[in-house]
Every structure is written in structure tokens, then in C-alpha cells.
Amino acid sequence: MKKYILDLNVKQISAPRPGYALLQLTDTTAALPPMAPGQFVEVRVDASPSTFLRRPISINLVDRQANEIWLLVHEVGDGTRAMAQLQAGDTLNVVLPLGNGFTMPAAGATTQDYLLVGGGVGTAPLLYLGQELKALGHKPTFLLGARSANDLLQLEAFQALGEVHVTTEDGSMGEQGFVTQHSLWNSARYDRICTCGPKPMMVAVARLAREKGIACEASLENLMACGLGACLCCVEDTTEGNVCVCKEGPVFNTEKLKWL
């Protein structure tokens, strides 16, 4: 897929909860290029003198009608904090789309049930995935985990696309515990599982998927710098050798990962 370097306009910015920023970006000169669920962008942060490298951010949503791309940013360092301070009308330089996304069903394929499992800000790419699966006539079900109800993100947006199930570690919403402990695993059957979030969570989901004989894909969140496979800082050991997550992933069939 062709890559682009674009100056995108900040159409709107909001805070879904403290410590997070949702950037709605648009190209005022042309239609946004094709982007697949699971791909990411590299953002140049001009307002942070200490941020020398671009920052990788998952594609949260693509709204073709509004010609918008959404980026959900977790404020964890100087670069992401600077991004959260942007204002409507500002310009953000991005490289997109990068990496390989989730495996999508072929047009006209038999309807399938997908379970999309996310934790923390790892839920971000699952929103776009759910949107595209629904548009193709498939059924996305979301299983979202967080420490508490206050840590859950974009619940209403997920609920507009399919059933949403929740676990919280403190029991403040949904079932108490981790996503792999939810009763849903014993009450429903799925054709495919897709997951993104903290590595321990994804490893546990991948193992559970294998036990149940369900195909599973995971979107890895290894540290990245260039986003193009040149710097080698995001290398992951797989059954096919060491590969760059930014170039060969970030989405992998979990059977290719040496987690299980």
C-alpha cells in the first residue's frame, strides 16, 4: 500500500478522559488515502523540542464521509503531551498508512462472528476494525478491559457497532477481573479473535484462543522509531525469525509468535 507524507488539519480535539486526547484530522486539499484497520501513522511533533523522532499512533477510526482520521493519544511523554495541546486549526505532519493490518474477510464471505479484545489504549484500533467488519456484514463483539470504569474509553462509539462486554479489575463496571476471565468465553462461540493491548493480556488471549481452536490475530505495541523497518528497535522473535513489527506487523497471527 502506497505511503504518504501529509500535513493534516486538526479539525477537532477532545479529551475522552484525563490523560488522553482524541484528534480528529482532515486533509483540506484531497480525500484521505486508503487505510486498513490495524495500520498506524507516524506523527512529527513540532511543538516538543525534546522529541526528535516521530511518534507511532494507531489509527482509531477513518470517517470517509467527513474525510477524517481519528488518533487516540495517551499522554505518556513530552511528544504525546505536546500533541494533546494542539488546537483546532493547527497542522500535524504524518506519514501514513504504515504496517499491515488485520486480516479482513473477502467481500461476500459468509457472515462471521468476531470477538475484538482490547485493554487500555489498545482498544483504539479495534474501533476502526469493528466499523469495517460491520460494513462488510459481519458481527463484531467487543470485550474491553480496564483497571476501573474511569479507565474505559469510547464506550458509546463501540456500542454503536456491536455488543460490548467489560471487565474491570476493581469491579466498578462489568465483570470483575481480567478479560480472559469474562463469562463470555463460556457462553459464546466466535470464528475469529482480534486483540490489542498490554502484552500479558494479549498472550493470555492468544493462549485461550488456541485452547478453543479459534484463529487469533494480535496487534503488537513494540517500541518503534522509524516505522519503516530501518532502525530495528521494534524487532520481534517469531517462528519465521526476527522481524520488524512496524513493517511485517503490527498485526500478526498469534501462531507465528513465540508466546504460546
VMD Tcl script that draws the C-alpha trace (Angstrom):
set ca {
  {0.00 0.00 0.00}
  {1.38 3.40 -1.01}
  {2.62 5.64 1.80}
  {2.04 9.38 2.06}
  {3.54 12.31 3.96}
  {0.68 14.69 4.64}
  {0.06 17.92 6.51}
  {-3.30 17.26 8.13}
  {-5.52 19.88 9.69}
  {-6.70 19.44 13.29}
  {-10.45 19.63 12.81}
  {-11.33 18.92 16.43}
  {-9.58 17.78 19.61}
  {-11.22 16.45 22.75}
  {-10.33 14.62 25.98}
  {-12.21 11.30 26.36}
  {-10.79 11.17 29.88}
  {-7.88 12.81 31.72}
  {-4.55 11.88 30.20}
  {-5.94 11.13 26.74}
  {-6.62 13.23 23.65}
  {-8.73 12.37 20.62}
  {-7.51 14.14 17.49}
  {-9.86 14.36 14.51}
  {-7.72 15.22 11.49}
  {-8.65 16.04 7.91}
  {-6.97 16.76 4.62}
  {-8.35 20.04 3.33}
  {-6.89 19.53 -0.17}
  {-7.82 15.95 -1.11}
  {-9.50 12.74 0.01}
  {-7.58 10.74 2.56}
  {-5.73 7.73 1.10}
  {-6.82 4.11 1.71}
  {-6.07 2.83 5.21}
  {-6.70 -0.60 6.69}
  {-7.78 -1.45 10.26}
  {-4.69 -2.20 12.32}
  {-2.36 0.11 10.43}
  {-0.74 3.11 12.11}
  {0.71 6.54 11.43}
  {3.99 8.24 12.39}
  {3.46 11.76 13.71}
  {6.05 14.54 13.62}
  {5.85 16.51 16.86}
  {6.94 20.07 16.10}
  {5.94 21.61 19.43}
  {8.26 19.49 21.59}
  {11.98 20.41 21.40}
  {12.91 17.17 23.22}
  {11.03 14.95 20.74}
  {13.36 14.15 17.84}
  {11.65 11.10 16.37}
  {8.14 10.69 15.04}
  {5.61 9.03 17.32}
  {3.68 5.92 16.19}
  {-0.08 6.16 16.78}
  {-2.72 3.56 15.91}
  {-5.48 4.54 13.51}
  {-8.51 4.82 15.75}
  {-11.12 5.46 13.05}
  {-11.48 6.61 9.46}
  {-14.63 8.55 8.60}
  {-14.77 8.67 4.80}
  {-17.86 10.84 4.68}
  {-16.22 13.53 6.83}
  {-12.75 12.83 5.32}
  {-11.38 12.37 8.84}
  {-8.84 10.14 10.53}
  {-9.00 9.81 14.32}
  {-5.96 9.32 16.54}
  {-6.41 8.42 20.21}
  {-3.32 9.66 22.05}
  {-2.22 8.59 25.52}
  {-0.18 11.33 27.16}
  {2.89 9.45 28.40}
  {5.82 11.66 27.38}
  {6.81 15.06 26.03}
  {5.77 14.18 22.48}
  {2.30 12.91 23.25}
  {1.70 15.70 25.77}
  {2.58 18.23 23.06}
  {0.13 16.52 20.70}
  {-2.59 16.82 23.33}
  {-2.04 20.59 23.46}
  {-2.85 21.09 19.78}
  {-5.79 23.30 18.89}
  {-8.38 23.16 16.14}
  {-6.84 24.66 13.02}
  {-3.30 23.52 13.80}
  {-1.38 21.34 11.34}
  {0.05 17.90 12.06}
  {2.54 16.21 9.72}
  {2.02 12.46 9.44}
  {3.34 9.50 7.47}
  {0.58 7.01 6.63}
  {-0.57 4.30 6.32}
  {2.16 2.15 7.85}
  {2.39 -1.55 8.64}
  {0.00 -4.40 7.92}
  {-3.49 -4.52 9.37}
  {-5.90 -7.22 10.48}
  {-6.96 -9.89 8.02}
  {-10.28 -8.77 6.61}
  {-12.93 -11.15 5.24}
  {-13.40 -11.19 1.49}
  {-16.35 -9.29 0.07}
  {-19.41 -11.53 0.05}
  {-17.94 -14.02 2.53}
  {-20.27 -15.90 4.85}
  {-21.15 -13.84 7.91}
  {-18.69 -14.42 10.74}
  {-18.68 -13.59 14.43}
  {-15.59 -11.69 15.57}
  {-14.50 -11.14 19.15}
  {-12.37 -8.00 19.49}
  {-10.50 -7.94 22.79}
  {-8.77 -4.79 23.98}
  {-7.17 -3.33 27.07}
  {-6.26 0.26 27.90}
  {-5.42 2.45 24.90}
  {-5.01 -0.83 22.99}
  {-8.73 -0.61 22.33}
  {-8.05 2.21 19.82}
  {-7.51 0.18 16.60}
  {-10.43 -2.10 17.42}
  {-12.93 0.71 16.82}
  {-11.93 1.05 13.16}
  {-11.78 -2.73 12.80}
  {-15.28 -3.09 14.19}
  {-16.60 -0.38 11.89}
  {-15.18 -2.07 8.80}
  {-16.32 -5.56 9.82}
  {-19.85 -4.30 10.35}
  {-19.79 -2.52 6.98}
  {-18.88 -5.86 5.36}
  {-21.85 -7.58 7.02}
  {-20.03 -9.33 9.86}
  {-20.74 -9.21 13.58}
  {-18.16 -7.61 15.88}
  {-18.44 -8.20 19.61}
  {-16.17 -6.18 21.88}
  {-14.58 -7.33 25.14}
  {-12.84 -4.38 26.79}
  {-10.73 -4.46 29.94}
  {-9.53 -1.72 32.27}
  {-8.46 -1.13 35.84}
  {-11.70 0.71 36.63}
  {-14.76 2.20 34.96}
  {-12.95 5.55 34.76}
  {-10.28 3.99 32.54}
  {-12.64 2.76 29.80}
  {-12.51 4.68 26.55}
  {-15.04 5.40 23.77}
  {-17.73 3.05 25.11}
  {-20.54 4.78 23.23}
  {-18.66 4.53 19.93}
  {-18.12 0.79 20.45}
  {-21.75 0.26 21.47}
  {-22.87 1.81 18.17}
  {-21.08 -1.01 16.32}
  {-21.91 -4.13 18.31}
  {-22.30 -5.80 21.69}
  {-19.87 -4.52 24.31}
  {-18.72 -6.55 27.31}
  {-16.49 -5.12 30.01}
  {-14.17 -6.31 32.74}
  {-12.63 -4.05 35.38}
  {-10.06 -5.11 37.93}
  {-11.90 -3.31 40.74}
  {-15.38 -4.44 39.66}
  {-16.65 -0.88 39.14}
  {-18.16 -1.84 35.75}
  {-18.95 -5.11 34.06}
  {-17.44 -8.29 35.48}
  {-14.58 -8.07 37.94}
  {-11.25 -9.49 36.79}
  {-9.33 -9.73 33.54}
  {-10.71 -10.07 30.01}
  {-9.76 -13.77 29.88}
  {-11.91 -14.39 32.96}
  {-15.13 -13.00 31.47}
  {-18.08 -15.41 31.35}
  {-18.46 -14.64 27.64}
  {-15.76 -17.20 26.87}
  {-18.02 -19.96 28.13}
  {-21.31 -18.73 26.68}
  {-20.50 -17.85 23.07}
  {-18.51 -19.14 20.11}
  {-16.54 -16.96 17.69}
  {-14.99 -17.52 14.28}
  {-12.01 -15.24 14.86}
  {-10.42 -13.24 17.67}
  {-8.51 -9.97 17.30}
  {-6.70 -8.37 20.22}
  {-4.63 -5.33 21.12}
  {-3.38 -4.07 24.46}
  {-0.75 -4.87 27.09}
  {1.41 -7.84 26.11}
  {0.47 -10.04 29.13}
  {-3.20 -9.61 28.20}
  {-2.59 -10.48 24.54}
  {-0.53 -13.55 25.49}
  {-3.37 -14.76 27.72}
  {-5.95 -14.13 24.98}
  {-3.79 -15.95 22.41}
  {-3.44 -18.98 24.68}
  {-7.16 -19.08 25.34}
  {-7.87 -18.79 21.61}
  {-5.55 -21.73 20.91}
  {-7.25 -23.84 23.60}
  {-10.60 -23.17 21.94}
  {-9.30 -23.69 18.41}
  {-10.10 -20.15 17.27}
  {-7.88 -18.21 14.87}
  {-6.38 -15.19 16.60}
  {-4.52 -12.06 15.50}
  {-2.72 -9.62 17.79}
  {-1.62 -6.05 17.15}
  {1.76 -5.62 18.84}
  {2.81 -2.41 20.55}
  {6.60 -2.78 20.47}
  {8.63 0.41 20.77}
  {9.02 1.95 17.33}
  {11.05 4.82 15.94}
  {11.16 4.97 12.16}
  {8.03 2.98 11.29}
  {9.68 1.73 8.12}
  {11.86 -1.19 9.25}
  {15.15 0.68 9.19}
  {16.06 1.31 12.84}
  {15.43 -2.28 14.11}
  {14.21 -1.17 17.55}
  {10.86 -2.98 17.25}
  {12.18 -6.46 16.34}
  {10.07 -9.43 17.47}
  {11.20 -13.07 17.53}
  {8.74 -15.16 15.53}
  {8.57 -18.67 14.09}
  {9.86 -17.12 10.86}
  {12.83 -15.43 12.56}
  {13.33 -11.88 13.82}
  {11.08 -9.39 12.06}
  {10.37 -5.67 12.38}
  {6.93 -5.18 13.90}
  {6.47 -1.84 12.13}
  {6.99 -3.39 8.70}
  {5.86 -7.03 8.99}
  {3.17 -6.22 11.56}
  {1.99 -4.69 13.75}
  {-0.70 -7.36 13.33}
  {0.41 -10.99 13.50}
  {-1.31 -14.35 13.57}
  {-0.53 -15.42 17.13}
  {0.58 -18.86 15.93}
  {3.63 -17.10 14.42}
  {4.59 -15.52 17.74}
  {6.77 -17.34 20.25}
  {4.34 -16.63 23.05}
  {2.50 -19.92 23.25}
}
mol new
graphics top color blue
foreach p $ca { graphics top sphere $p radius 0.5 }
foreach p [lrange $ca 0 end-1] q [lrange $ca 1 end] { graphics top cylinder $p $q radius 0.2 }
display resetview
